[in-house]
Amino acid sequence: MDFLESDEYRDLRSAVGAIAAGFGGGYYAEHARAREPMTELWTALGDGGYIGVNIGEEYGGGGGGLVELALVCEEIAAQGTPILLLLVTAAISAEVIEEFGSEELRKEWLPGLASGDKKVVFAITEPDAGSNTHQISTTATRSGEEWVLNGTKYYISGVDEADALLVVARSGRDASGKALMSLFVVPTDSPGLVRTPLPVDVMVPERQFTLHFDDLRLPASALVGDEGAGFRQVFHGLNPERITGAAMCVGIARYALERAAAYATDRKVWDTAIGAHQGVSHPLAKAKIETELAALMTQKAAWLHDQGLPAGEASNMAKYAAAEAAIAACDAAMQTHGGNGVASEYGLLPYWGLARLLRIAPVNREMILNFVAQHTLGLPRSY
């Protein structure tokens, strides 16, 4: 067991951090307030080969795995520029298409995902299903050589930036009457797709949308993997989403704590730096400990996924711990700043909002607790 980070990983952190630092927290806060995508940063990361670090070299990617992608997500967040779409485009869509997609789909989408020229976002959530994926009502029905999609999706991130959606739809039922799910790649300019902005008060660059599929027709080649195997495919993508979400939370916590420590060192009241007082320093120290613990579980979960080992438990634990750590770090940083904690000049509030969002999504903390209670502790199912 070796806890020393390799030279390769240190170089990756350094290179990604240098790119993100060139934009910084002010750039993020400006785009978060305007709800505008951070296109320039995305392009710079793509040009450096970091958007597709987990995609196979034969498709133009870096040939790495989720460990490398998690490092990218953490480092850009640690420089104050977290990008939520990495969680769905690189962690879910690229992983699922590369693992289950036909060679035709891989060649069509993976090179663009690797370079950052294309974005494929994930569409699973529905108004009446919530966390209960078995209740998805969006349907995919065969019509000759085509599929026809009908239904509604809710809280879908970044549709305005995306070239396509990875859509989860009900494609039939098994012998016992259970819903069978299938995955489809749906271009965002497809006739029959209507997108409606969904206003939210949290300040993040990525916008949310409600989607309506009205007799949207797709070629047979749009199906990802085997018909009816959507649940297995989805969970192959959900663990990476939780892991990269955890990594992003670790980065947010690092950024907030660095800003808070600098402020507490420089800010003097009654001729004493406020960081000398335990009422200020202890919450920051506690948040730092929680952040480091979350980082360890995140690294473990990413490693398990890359080794092809069961990663569900570690992924859920990492996401839980990291979201809690990020909220605690942001809250402690804002409290350290006093009134300046909510001042636009210091730009901390958008990170608290993002951390709070990541406590809810991509899976809420209560469902994680349910998972651990049932699958780790062996307690009776509670829902």
C-alpha positions in Angstrom: 0.0 0.0 0.0 1.6 3.3 -1.2 0.1 6.6 -0.3 2.7 8.6 -2.1 1.4 10.3 -5.3 3.4 9.4 -8.4 5.4 12.0 -10.4 2.9 11.5 -13.2 -0.1 12.4 -11.0 1.8 15.4 -9.5 2.6 16.6 -13.0 -1.1 16.2 -14.0 -2.2 18.2 -11.0 0.3 20.9 -11.7 -0.5 21.2 -15.4 -4.3 21.3 -14.9 -3.9 23.6 -11.9 -1.8 26.0 -14.0 -4.5 26.2 -16.7 -7.3 26.8 -14.2 -5.3 29.3 -12.2 -5.0 31.4 -15.3 -8.8 32.0 -15.0 -9.4 31.8 -11.3 -12.2 32.5 -8.9 -13.2 35.9 -10.3 -13.8 34.3 -13.7 -15.9 31.6 -12.1 -18.0 34.0 -10.0 -18.6 36.2 -13.0 -19.9 33.3 -15.1 -21.9 31.8 -12.2 -23.7 35.0 -11.6 -24.5 35.4 -15.4 -25.3 31.7 -15.8 -22.9 31.6 -18.7 -20.7 28.5 -19.6 -17.0 28.8 -19.0 -16.2 28.1 -22.7 -12.7 29.6 -22.6 -11.6 27.3 -19.7 -13.3 24.3 -21.3 -11.4 25.0 -24.5 -8.1 25.4 -22.8 -8.5 22.2 -20.9 -9.5 20.4 -24.1 -6.5 21.8 -26.0 -4.3 20.4 -23.2 -5.8 17.0 -23.5 -7.4 17.0 -20.1 -11.1 16.8 -20.9 -10.7 13.3 -22.3 -8.0 12.1 -20.0 -10.1 9.0 -19.2 -10.9 8.1 -22.9 -8.9 5.5 -24.8 -6.0 6.7 -26.9 -7.5 5.1 -30.0 -10.2 7.7 -29.8 -8.0 10.6 -29.1 -8.1 10.5 -25.3 -5.4 10.3 -22.7 -5.7 6.6 -22.1 -6.1 7.1 -18.4 -9.0 6.2 -16.1 -11.2 7.7 -13.5 -8.3 8.3 -11.1 -6.9 10.8 -13.6 -10.3 12.4 -14.4 -11.0 12.8 -10.7 -7.6 14.6 -10.3 -8.6 16.9 -13.1 -12.0 17.7 -11.5 -10.4 18.3 -8.1 -7.6 20.6 -9.4 -9.8 22.9 -11.5 -12.1 23.2 -8.5 -9.2 23.9 -6.2 -8.3 26.8 -8.4 -11.8 28.2 -8.0 -13.2 27.0 -11.4 -15.3 23.9 -11.0 -17.0 22.6 -14.1 -20.2 20.6 -13.5 -20.4 19.3 -17.0 -17.3 17.3 -16.6 -19.4 15.0 -14.3 -21.9 14.2 -17.0 -19.9 14.6 -20.2 -16.6 12.9 -19.3 -17.6 10.8 -16.3 -21.0 9.4 -17.4 -21.4 9.8 -21.2 -17.8 9.0 -22.2 -17.5 6.1 -19.9 -20.8 4.6 -20.9 -20.3 5.1 -24.7 -16.8 3.7 -24.6 -17.8 0.7 -22.5 -21.2 -0.2 -24.1 -21.5 1.7 -27.3 -21.1 0.3 -30.8 -17.9 1.0 -32.7 -20.0 3.3 -34.8 -21.1 5.4 -31.8 -17.6 5.4 -30.3 -16.1 6.7 -33.5 -18.9 9.3 -33.9 -18.7 10.7 -30.3 -15.6 9.8 -28.4 -13.0 11.8 -30.4 -15.1 15.0 -29.9 -15.6 14.2 -26.3 -11.9 13.6 -25.9 -10.9 16.9 -27.5 -13.7 18.9 -25.8 -15.2 19.8 -29.1 -18.4 17.9 -28.3 -20.5 17.6 -25.1 -23.0 14.8 -24.3 -25.1 15.5 -21.2 -27.1 12.9 -19.2 -30.9 12.8 -19.2 -32.4 10.5 -16.5 -34.3 12.5 -13.9 -38.0 12.9 -14.3 -40.6 15.0 -12.3 -42.5 12.0 -11.0 -39.7 9.5 -10.6 -37.0 11.4 -8.6 -34.5 8.9 -7.3 -36.8 5.9 -8.2 -35.3 5.1 -11.6 -37.7 2.1 -11.9 -40.6 4.6 -12.3 -39.2 6.4 -15.4 -42.0 7.0 -17.8 -40.2 8.3 -20.8 -40.7 5.5 -23.4 -38.7 4.3 -26.4 -40.8 2.3 -28.8 -39.7 0.5 -31.9 -41.1 1.7 -35.2 -39.6 -0.3 -38.1 -35.9 0.4 -38.1 -36.3 3.4 -35.8 -37.0 4.2 -32.2 -39.6 6.7 -31.1 -39.1 8.6 -27.8 -41.9 10.2 -25.8 -41.8 11.7 -22.3 -40.3 14.4 -20.1 -37.0 14.9 -18.3 -36.3 17.3 -15.5 -33.3 19.2 -14.1 -31.0 18.3 -17.1 -27.8 20.3 -16.9 -26.1 22.0 -19.8 -28.5 21.2 -22.6 -27.8 24.6 -24.2 -24.1 23.7 -24.4 -24.5 20.1 -25.5 -24.4 18.4 -28.9 -26.3 15.4 -27.7 -28.1 13.8 -24.7 -27.5 10.3 -23.3 -31.2 9.5 -22.6 -32.5 6.8 -20.3 -35.9 5.5 -21.5 -38.3 2.6 -20.8 -38.1 0.3 -23.8 -40.4 -2.6 -22.6 -41.1 -4.9 -19.7 -39.7 -8.3 -18.7 -41.7 -11.5 -18.1 -42.5 -10.4 -14.5 -43.7 -7.0 -15.6 -40.6 -5.1 -14.5 -39.6 -2.1 -16.6 -36.7 -2.6 -19.0 -34.5 0.4 -19.6 -32.4 1.3 -22.7 -29.9 4.1 -23.4 -29.9 6.3 -26.5 -27.7 9.1 -27.9 -30.0 11.9 -28.9 -28.6 14.9 -30.8 -29.9 18.1 -29.3 -31.1 19.4 -32.7 -33.4 16.4 -33.2 -37.0 17.3 -34.3 -39.4 16.5 -31.5 -37.1 17.7 -28.7 -38.3 20.8 -26.9 -36.2 22.3 -24.1 -37.4 24.8 -21.6 -35.1 26.6 -19.2 -35.7 25.7 -15.5 -34.9 28.8 -13.4 -32.9 28.1 -10.2 -31.5 30.5 -7.7 -28.2 28.8 -7.1 -25.4 30.6 -8.8 -23.6 28.2 -11.2 -22.6 28.6 -14.8 -24.5 25.6 -16.0 -28.2 26.1 -16.7 -31.0 23.6 -16.0 -33.7 22.5 -18.4 -36.9 20.6 -18.7 -37.0 18.4 -21.8 -40.0 17.1 -23.7 -39.7 14.3 -26.3 -42.7 14.4 -28.7 -42.5 11.5 -31.1 -38.8 12.0 -31.5 -37.4 9.5 -34.0 -34.0 7.9 -33.8 -32.1 5.5 -36.0 -31.4 2.0 -34.6 -27.8 3.0 -34.3 -28.6 5.5 -31.5 -29.2 2.6 -29.1 -26.2 2.2 -26.7 -25.4 -1.4 -26.1 -28.1 -4.0 -25.7 -31.8 -3.2 -25.7 -33.1 -3.6 -22.1 -29.7 -3.5 -20.5 -30.0 0.2 -19.5 -29.9 -0.4 -15.7 -26.5 -2.1 -15.8 -25.2 0.6 -18.2 -26.5 3.5 -16.1 -24.9 2.3 -12.9 -21.6 1.9 -14.8 -21.9 5.7 -15.3 -23.4 6.7 -12.0 -20.4 5.6 -9.9 -18.0 7.8 -12.0 -20.4 10.7 -11.6 -20.4 10.3 -7.9 -16.6 9.9 -7.7 -16.0 13.0 -9.9 -18.6 14.9 -7.9 -16.7 14.0 -4.8 -13.5 15.1 -6.3 -15.0 18.4 -7.3 -16.3 18.9 -3.7 -12.8 18.2 -2.4 -11.4 20.9 -4.7 -14.1 23.3 -3.6 -13.2 22.7 0.0 -9.5 23.2 -0.7 -10.2 26.5 -2.5 -12.5 27.8 0.3 -10.0 26.8 3.0 -7.1 28.4 1.3 -9.0 31.7 0.9 -10.1 31.5 4.5 -6.6 30.8 5.9 -5.1 33.7 3.9 -7.9 36.1 5.2 -7.6 34.9 8.8 -3.8 35.5 8.6 -4.0 39.0 7.2 -7.2 40.3 8.9 -6.4 41.9 12.2 -8.8 43.1 14.9 -7.4 44.7 18.1 -3.9 44.3 16.6 -4.2 40.4 16.4 -4.7 38.3 13.4 -8.1 36.7 13.7 -6.6 33.3 12.8 -4.9 33.3 16.2 -8.2 32.8 17.9 -9.4 29.2 18.2 -13.0 30.2 17.5 -11.7 31.0 14.0 -9.0 28.4 13.6 -10.7 25.3 14.9 -13.6 25.3 12.4 -11.1 25.7 9.6 -8.9 22.9 11.0 -11.8 20.6 11.4 -12.9 21.3 7.8 -9.4 20.6 6.6 -9.4 17.2 8.4 -12.8 16.3 6.9 -11.6 17.3 3.4 -8.5 15.1 3.6 -10.6 12.1 4.8 -13.0 12.7 1.9 -10.1 12.9 -0.5 -8.8 9.5 0.6 -12.2 7.8 0.0 -12.5 9.5 -3.3 -9.2 8.2 -4.4 -10.1 4.7 -3.2 -13.4 4.7 -5.1 -11.7 5.9 -8.4 -9.1 3.2 -8.0 -11.7 0.5 -7.4 -13.6 1.6 -10.5 -10.5 1.6 -12.7 -9.6 -1.9 -11.5 -13.0 -3.2 -12.4 -13.8 -4.0 -8.8 -17.2 -3.2 -7.0 -17.1 0.5 -6.4 -20.7 1.3 -5.4 -20.1 1.5 -1.6 -16.9 3.6 -1.9 -18.4 5.9 -4.5 -21.4 6.6 -2.3 -19.3 7.1 0.8 -16.9 9.4 -1.1 -19.7 11.5 -2.5 -21.3 11.8 1.0 -18.1 12.7 2.8 -16.9 15.2 0.2 -20.2 17.1 -0.1 -20.3 17.4 3.7 -16.7 18.5 3.8 -17.2 21.1 1.0 -20.3 22.6 2.7 -18.4 22.8 6.1 -15.4 24.3 4.5 -17.4 27.0 2.6 -19.4 27.8 5.7 -16.3 28.1 7.8 -14.7 30.3 5.2 -17.7 32.6 5.0 -17.9 32.8 8.8 -14.2 33.6 8.9 -14.8 36.5 6.5 -17.6 37.8 8.6 -19.8 40.2 6.6 -17.3 39.9 3.7 -18.3 36.3 3.4 -21.3 37.3 1.4 -19.7 40.3 -0.4 -19.3 40.0 -4.1 -15.7 41.2 -3.9 -14.7 38.0 -2.1 -16.8 35.6 -4.2 -17.4 32.9 -1.7 -21.2 32.5 -2.0 -21.3 30.7 -5.4 -19.1 27.9 -4.0 -21.3 27.4 -1.0 -24.3 27.2 -3.4 -22.5 24.7 -5.6 -21.5 22.6 -2.6 -25.0 22.6 -1.3 -26.3 21.5 -4.7 -23.8 18.6 -4.7 -25.2 17.5 -1.4 -28.4 16.9 -3.2 -27.2 15.7 -6.6 -26.3 13.5 -8.3 -27.6 11.4 -5.4 -28.9 12.9 -2.2 -27.3 12.2 1.2 -30.4 10.4 2.5 -30.3 7.8 -0.4 -26.6 7.3 0.4 -27.4 6.6 4.0 -30.1 4.2 2.8 -27.6 2.4 0.6 -25.0 2.1 3.4 -27.6 0.9 5.9 -28.9 -1.8 3.6 -25.9 -2.9 1.6 -23.0 -2.4 4.1 -24.7 -2.9 7.4 -27.2 -5.5 6.3 -30.2 -3.6 7.8 -33.7 -4.1 6.4 -34.5 -2.0 3.4 -36.2 1.2 4.6 -37.9 2.5 1.4 
